[in-house]
Amino acid sequence: MAETKREVERKYESDDGGLPDLTGVAGVADVLDKGVTELDATYYDTADLRLAAASITLRRRTGGSDAGWHLKLPVAPGVRDEIRAPLSDTVPDEIAALVRSRVRTGQIVAVVRLRSRRDVRELLDHGGRPLAETSVDAVRAERLHGGEGTAEWTEIEVELADGGDPAFLDKVDKRLRKAGVRPSASPSKLARALAETAPPKQRATAAGEPVPAGKPVTAGDHVLAYLRAQRDAIVELDPAVRRDAEDSVHSMRVATRRLRSTFKSFGKVLDRAVTDPVGDELKWLAGELGRDRDREVLTERLTTTLDGVPADLVRGPVSERITTWSRAEHDGARGRLLGVLDSRRYLDLLDTLDALIADPPLRKAAGRKPRKVLAKAVKKDFRKVAGLVQQARELEPGTDRDVAIHNARKKTKRTRYAAEAGEPALGKPAKNLVKTMKGLQNLLGDHQDSVMARQTLRELSAVAHAAGQDTFTYGLLHEREEQRALRVEAELPAFWDGIKDATAGL
């Protein structure tokens, strides 16, 4: 079973390779010599170094106290999540799954072997508790794939103790710099090894670093920059979704929706004969991601509403039934979602997005100046929102109005995403429109959540009734949800009248 450790560290190098005296660092009472360890690590990647390009490292290491497979995923500069699994001859399935969005159907090969002689010191506070671990690593790198080079160097690492204050590393940093030690030019041992062992002609991109995209100039440039950001978000969020990290499913779902909306909004820029089939696949993925997200939203809503009900009006195990329903829905949706992320259909979609962005089906308008092209598309989407809001206002309360409001909400999100894509070119008016559309989206979303909550309450009530339980409280919650929806419908006309000219500045 894999375990995760948050790693907060900094890397340094010095001309003499030694570790300065750190007893003078504020808070350090003692420096404990923990001896020397011999480490032998083989790093794995695809032949074209896709993991390294994303600052991800995958290794199999022997020696030391944590021998095994280690996958390091970037969190922030100097911060990584290290997922560990026991030693085995091949990459453990649970580790392989976390890099599948990068590797896809490709093969993982051994690319570099690093053998290190690690001299470790532990920094302790006055209570004998560890503050950080420092080490001086004498490293020898050997290229195993894509070259035959070797390299040697010495580096210093300072890793924060579990639960430690990151500010302590600033104190150590100050002491090291004062002693002539400088931050390492490489973010990791692997990056340095790849750079220094690559054939001379390949060293400029040896670590798999992507070539930076140029500054957007044309309308097509701006649309593609937005698409690229959403594609990257899906790929980067994949491991977090597999690990069930907070908000990861929702964020990935939003990225898929942004992609699909952009294809629809900017049909004058990208040929929809090409993008519509891709949009259909994105709709499928968003739907799979939405199964558990909808459950999560409904659980929070129902629980919050129930908390506001006086105790004497809560009849039967309502809270327990909501919790049981939520857990069952989560377990079922999660198992299905993991299957989706391992499916060939999903991996093919990622490949298709890569190919589309690399060779986009640009139309004539893509080569034009961005302001007019992008503003026209945003305004067109906004007019669709206006028509749907007007339709909803003219309908009587009921199913037809619910559907109209839901459709208006979907078009509101599309307008918001179009404005986001155009913001770098359109400036403050687009930024203001994004904010305005978010407000409308929230209002209309509250209405849709009420519709879904009432449907769920009817289902829960039916199950409770079949079990011979009192269903009074479910009816009470249903009534409160109905009143919330009516309040939204009552607020909508005035809200819309206040924003109906929101695109005037574009």
Summary of the structure (lengths in Angstrom):
residues: 506
radius of gyration: 27.7
end to end distance: 54.1
largest distance: 80.6
contacts: 1599
relative contact order: 0.09
helix: 56%
strand: 19%
